[in-house]
Amino acid sequence: MTLNRQSIKWLPKVSLTVGVVLLTALVLAKTATSSPEMDMLNSLERVNMVQQFLKDLIF
């Protein structure tokens, strides 16, 4: 059997579908394992670091 454009024209659609499904699974796994408390703590630490940097820069 020879491979030509007619025989593999379904391949890009299947590849795209598999890629989207894997990406969705990775995003769902990441959101399931992240804790909102730690995200809030990390953002508060970032805000504190930026404020400290600006204070050091100005004064």
VMD Tcl script that draws the C-alpha trace (Angstrom):
set ca {
  {0.00 0.00 0.00}
  {1.33 3.40 -0.92}
  {0.73 6.48 1.15}
  {-0.66 9.41 -0.73}
  {-2.71 12.44 0.13}
  {-6.03 10.62 -0.30}
  {-5.11 7.74 1.98}
  {-3.95 9.91 4.91}
  {-6.22 12.95 4.70}
  {-7.82 11.97 8.01}
  {-4.46 12.08 9.83}
  {-4.32 15.85 10.61}
  {-7.84 15.80 12.07}
  {-7.04 12.82 14.28}
  {-3.76 14.39 15.40}
  {-5.50 17.66 16.25}
  {-8.21 15.84 18.19}
  {-5.69 13.80 20.16}
  {-3.66 16.94 20.92}
  {-6.70 18.88 22.15}
  {-7.81 15.98 24.34}
  {-4.34 15.64 25.88}
  {-4.08 19.39 26.48}
  {-7.50 19.43 28.13}
  {-6.53 16.49 30.35}
  {-3.34 18.25 31.43}
  {-5.20 21.47 32.26}
  {-7.83 19.59 34.24}
  {-5.17 17.66 36.16}
  {-3.34 20.90 36.98}
  {-6.48 22.64 38.23}
  {-7.44 19.61 40.32}
  {-4.08 19.55 42.12}
  {-3.66 23.30 42.72}
  {-4.84 24.65 46.03}
  {-6.47 28.09 46.10}
  {-4.90 28.87 49.47}
  {-1.38 28.46 48.15}
  {-2.20 30.50 45.04}
  {-3.52 33.31 47.23}
  {-0.43 33.15 49.45}
  {1.85 33.26 46.42}
  {0.04 36.30 45.01}
  {0.21 38.10 48.35}
  {3.93 37.37 48.54}
  {4.39 38.76 45.01}
  {2.50 41.94 45.92}
  {4.63 42.31 49.04}
  {7.84 41.83 47.04}
  {6.77 44.45 44.47}
  {5.85 46.92 47.21}
  {9.18 46.35 48.94}
  {11.04 46.81 45.64}
  {9.24 50.09 44.95}
  {9.93 51.35 48.46}
  {13.62 50.50 48.07}
  {13.69 52.16 44.67}
  {12.04 55.39 45.79}
  {13.63 55.81 49.22}
}
mol new
graphics top color blue
foreach p $ca { graphics top sphere $p radius 0.5 }
foreach p [lrange $ca 0 end-1] q [lrange $ca 1 end] { graphics top cylinder $p $q radius 0.2 }
display resetview
